[in-house]
Amino acid sequence: MSYAENNKRNLIMFLGLGISLLGVALYDPLGFLFTGMGLAVIAAGLSCMFAGYIYLNESEKINKAVDRFERK
């Protein structure tokens, strides 16, 4: 995982947090919309982060499989 990918995930979560806090600050029907959108963006950032930890070595496995196939 590169430094840029990690920062992109953090950016997504902080963007969601900002949108959510904007919704809390507005506190009207439009505020509820912003709060919901913010929570959805936070969930997307967390899922990207979770998937990044699960599939961290996936590219190495694929490269090894391709190398073994090319040797044959």
C-alpha distances in whole Angstrom, upper triangle without the diagonal:
4,7,8,7,7,10,11,11,13,16,16,17,19,21,22,23,25,27,28,29,31,33,34,36,37,39,41,40,38,36,35,34,31,30,30,28,26,25,24,21,20,20,18,15,16,15,12,11,12,11,8,9,11,10,7,9,11,10,11,14,15,15,17,20,20,21,23,25,26,27,30
4,5,5,6,9,10,11,13,14,16,17,19,20,22,23,25,26,28,29,31,32,34,35,37,39,40,40,37,36,35,34,31,31,30,28,26,26,25,22,21,21,19,16,17,17,14,13,15,14,11,12,15,13,10,12,14,13,14,17,18,17,20,22,22,23,25,27,27,29,32
4,6,5,6,9,10,11,12,15,16,16,18,20,21,22,24,26,27,28,30,32,33,35,36,39,38,36,34,34,32,29,29,29,27,24,25,24,21,20,21,19,16,17,18,15,13,16,16,12,14,17,16,13,15,17,16,17,21,21,21,23,26,26,26,29,31,31,33,35
4,5,5,6,9,10,10,12,14,15,16,18,20,21,22,24,25,27,29,30,31,33,35,37,36,33,32,32,30,27,27,27,24,22,23,22,19,18,20,17,14,16,17,13,13,16,16,13,15,18,17,14,17,18,17,19,22,22,21,24,26,26,27,30,31,31,33,36
4,5,5,6,9,10,11,13,14,15,17,19,20,21,23,25,26,27,29,30,32,34,35,35,32,31,30,29,26,26,25,23,21,21,20,17,16,17,14,12,13,14,10,9,13,12,9,12,14,13,11,14,15,14,17,19,19,20,23,24,24,26,28,29,29,32,34
4,5,5,6,9,10,11,12,14,16,17,18,20,21,23,25,26,27,29,31,32,34,34,31,29,29,28,25,24,24,22,20,20,19,16,15,16,14,10,11,13,10,8,11,12,9,10,14,14,12,15,16,16,18,21,21,22,24,26,26,28,30,31,32,34,36
4,5,5,6,9,10,10,12,14,15,16,18,20,21,22,24,25,26,28,30,32,32,29,28,28,26,23,23,23,21,18,19,19,15,14,16,14,11,13,14,12,10,14,15,12,14,17,17,15,19,20,19,21,24,24,25,28,29,29,31,33,34,35,37,39
4,5,5,6,9,10,10,12,14,15,16,18,20,21,23,24,26,27,29,31,30,27,26,26,24,21,21,21,18,16,17,16,13,13,14,12,9,11,13,10,10,13,13,11,14,17,16,15,19,19,19,21,24,24,24,27,29,29,30,33,33,34,36,39
4,5,5,6,9,10,11,13,14,16,17,19,20,21,23,25,26,28,29,29,26,25,24,23,20,19,19,17,15,15,14,11,10,11,9,6,8,9,7,6,10,11,9,12,14,15,14,18,18,19,21,23,23,24,27,28,29,30,33,33,34,37,39
4,5,5,6,8,10,10,12,14,15,16,18,20,21,22,24,26,28,28,26,23,23,22,19,19,19,17,14,14,14,11,10,12,11,7,9,11,10,8,12,14,12,14,17,17,16,20,21,22,24,26,26,27,30,31,32,34,36,37,38,40,42
4,5,5,6,8,10,10,12,14,15,16,18,20,21,22,24,26,26,24,22,22,21,17,17,18,15,13,14,14,10,10,13,11,8,11,13,11,11,15,16,15,17,20,20,19,23,23,23,26,28,28,29,32,33,33,35,38,38,39,41,43
4,6,5,6,9,10,11,12,14,15,17,19,20,21,23,25,24,21,20,20,18,15,15,15,12,10,11,10,7,7,9,8,5,9,11,9,10,13,14,14,16,18,19,19,22,23,23,26,28,27,29,32,32,33,35,37,38,38,41,43
4,5,5,6,9,10,10,12,14,15,17,18,20,21,23,23,21,19,18,17,15,13,14,12,9,9,10,7,5,8,8,5,7,10,10,9,12,14,14,16,18,19,19,23,24,24,27,29,29,30,33,34,35,37,39,39,40,43,45
4,5,5,6,9,10,10,12,14,15,16,18,20,22,23,20,18,18,17,14,13,15,13,9,11,12,9,7,11,11,9,11,14,13,13,16,18,17,19,22,23,22,26,27,27,30,32,32,33,36,37,37,39,41,42,43,45,47
4,5,5,6,9,10,11,12,14,15,17,19,21,21,18,16,16,15,12,12,13,10,8,10,11,7,8,11,11,9,12,14,14,14,17,19,19,21,23,24,24,27,28,28,31,33,33,34,37,38,38,40,42,43,43,46,48
4,5,5,6,9,10,11,12,14,15,17,19,18,16,14,14,13,9,9,10,7,4,6,7,5,5,8,9,8,10,13,13,14,16,18,18,20,22,23,24,28,28,29,31,33,33,34,37,38,38,41,43,43,44,47,48
4,6,5,6,9,10,11,12,14,16,18,18,16,13,14,14,10,9,11,10,6,7,10,8,6,10,12,10,12,15,15,15,17,20,20,21,24,25,25,29,30,31,33,35,35,37,39,40,41,43,45,45,46,49,51
4,5,5,6,9,10,10,12,14,17,18,15,12,14,13,10,9,12,10,7,10,12,10,10,13,14,13,15,18,18,18,21,23,23,24,27,28,28,32,32,33,35,37,37,39,41,42,43,45,47,47,48,51,53
4,6,5,6,9,10,11,13,14,14,12,10,11,10,6,7,9,7,5,8,10,8,9,13,13,13,15,18,18,19,21,23,23,25,27,28,29,33,33,33,36,38,38,39,42,43,43,45,47,48,49,51,53
4,5,5,6,9,10,11,13,13,11,9,9,9,6,4,7,7,4,6,9,9,9,12,13,13,15,17,18,19,21,23,24,25,27,29,29,33,33,34,37,38,38,40,43,43,44,46,48,49,50,52,54
4,5,5,6,9,10,13,14,12,9,10,11,8,7,10,11,8,10,13,12,12,15,17,16,17,20,21,21,23,26,26,27,30,31,31,35,36,37,39,41,41,43,45,46,47,49,51,51,52,55,57
4,5,5,6,9,11,12,10,7,10,10,7,7,11,10,9,11,14,13,14,17,18,18,20,22,23,23,26,28,28,30,32,33,33,37,37,38,41,43,42,44,47,48,48,50,52,53,54,56,58
4,5,5,6,8,9,7,4,6,7,4,4,8,9,8,10,13,13,14,16,18,18,20,22,23,24,26,28,29,30,32,33,34,38,38,39,42,43,43,45,47,48,48,51,53,53,54,57,58
4,6,5,9,11,10,6,7,10,8,6,10,11,10,11,14,15,15,17,19,20,21,23,25,25,26,29,30,31,33,35,35,39,39,41,43,44,45,47,49,50,50,53,55,55,56,59,60
4,6,9,12,10,7,10,12,10,9,13,14,12,14,17,17,17,20,22,22,23,26,27,27,29,31,32,33,35,37,37,41,42,43,45,47,47,49,51,52,52,55,57,57,58,61,63
4,6,9,7,5,8,10,9,9,13,13,13,15,18,18,19,21,23,23,25,27,28,29,31,33,34,35,37,39,39,43,43,44,47,48,48,50,52,53,53,56,58,58,59,62,63
4,7,7,5,7,10,9,9,12,14,14,15,18,19,19,21,23,24,25,27,29,30,31,33,34,36,37,39,40,44,44,45,48,49,49,51,53,54,54,57,59,59,60,63,64
4,5,5,6,9,10,10,12,14,15,17,19,20,21,23,24,26,27,29,30,31,33,35,36,38,39,40,42,45,45,46,49,50,50,52,55,55,55,58,60,60,61,64,65
4,5,5,7,9,10,11,13,14,16,17,19,20,21,23,25,26,27,29,31,32,33,35,37,38,39,41,44,44,45,48,49,48,51,53,53,54,56,58,58,59,62,63
4,5,5,6,9,10,11,12,14,15,17,18,20,21,23,24,26,27,29,30,32,33,35,36,37,39,42,42,43,46,47,46,48,51,51,51,54,56,56,57,60,61
4,5,5,6,9,10,10,12,14,15,16,18,20,21,22,24,26,27,28,30,31,33,35,36,37,41,40,41,45,46,45,47,50,50,51,53,55,55,56,59,61
4,5,5,6,9,10,11,12,14,15,16,18,20,21,22,24,26,27,28,30,32,33,34,36,39,39,40,43,44,44,46,49,49,49,52,54,54,55,58,59
4,5,5,6,9,10,11,12,14,15,17,18,20,21,23,24,26,27,29,31,32,33,34,38,37,38,41,42,42,44,47,47,47,50,52,51,53,56,57
4,5,5,6,9,10,10,12,14,15,16,18,20,21,22,24,26,27,29,30,31,32,36,36,37,40,41,40,42,45,45,46,48,50,50,51,54,56
4,5,5,6,9,10,11,12,14,15,16,18,20,21,22,24,26,27,29,30,31,35,35,36,39,40,40,42,44,45,45,48,50,50,51,54,55
4,5,5,6,9,10,11,12,14,15,16,19,20,21,22,24,26,27,28,30,33,33,34,37,38,38,40,43,43,43,46,48,48,49,52,53
4,5,5,6,9,10,11,12,14,15,17,18,20,21,23,25,26,27,28,32,31,32,35,36,36,38,41,41,41,44,46,45,47,50,51
4,5,5,6,9,10,11,12,14,15,17,18,20,21,23,24,26,27,30,30,31,34,35,35,37,40,40,41,43,45,45,46,49,51
4,5,5,6,9,10,10,12,14,15,16,18,20,21,22,24,25,29,29,30,33,34,34,36,39,39,40,42,44,44,46,48,50
4,5,5,6,9,10,10,12,14,15,16,18,20,21,22,24,27,27,28,31,32,32,34,36,36,37,40,41,41,43,46,47
4,5,5,6,9,10,11,12,14,15,16,19,20,21,22,26,25,26,29,30,30,32,35,35,36,38,40,40,41,44,45
4,5,5,6,9,10,11,12,14,15,17,18,20,21,24,25,26,29,30,30,32,34,35,36,38,40,40,42,44,46
4,5,5,6,9,10,10,12,14,15,16,18,19,23,23,25,27,28,28,31,33,33,34,37,38,38,40,42,44
4,5,5,6,9,10,10,12,14,15,16,18,21,21,22,25,26,26,28,30,30,31,34,35,36,37,40,41
4,5,5,6,9,10,11,13,14,15,16,20,20,21,24,25,25,27,29,30,31,33,35,35,37,39,41
4,5,5,6,9,10,11,12,14,15,19,19,21,23,24,25,27,29,30,31,33,35,35,37,39,41
4,5,5,6,8,10,10,12,14,17,17,19,21,22,22,25,27,27,28,31,32,32,34,37,38
4,5,5,6,9,10,10,11,15,15,16,19,20,20,22,24,25,26,28,30,30,32,34,36
4,6,5,6,9,10,10,14,15,16,19,20,21,22,24,25,27,29,30,31,33,35,36
4,5,5,6,9,10,13,14,16,18,19,20,22,24,24,26,28,29,30,32,34,36
4,5,5,6,8,11,11,13,16,16,17,19,21,21,23,25,26,27,29,31,32
4,6,5,6,9,10,11,14,15,16,17,19,20,22,24,25,26,28,30,31
4,6,5,9,10,13,14,15,16,18,20,21,23,24,25,27,29,30,32
4,6,8,9,12,13,13,15,17,18,19,21,23,24,25,27,29,30
4,6,5,8,10,10,11,14,15,16,17,20,21,22,24,25,27
4,6,8,9,10,12,13,15,16,18,19,21,22,24,25,27
4,6,5,7,9,10,11,13,15,16,17,19,20,22,24
4,5,5,6,9,10,11,12,14,16,17,18,20,22
4,5,5,6,9,10,11,12,14,15,16,18,20
4,5,5,6,9,10,11,12,14,15,17,19
4,5,5,6,9,10,11,12,14,16,17
4,5,5,6,9,10,11,12,14,16
4,5,5,6,9,10,10,12,15
4,5,5,6,9,10,11,13
4,5,5,6,9,10,11
4,5,5,6,9,10
4,5,5,6,9
4,6,5,7
4,5,5
4,5
4
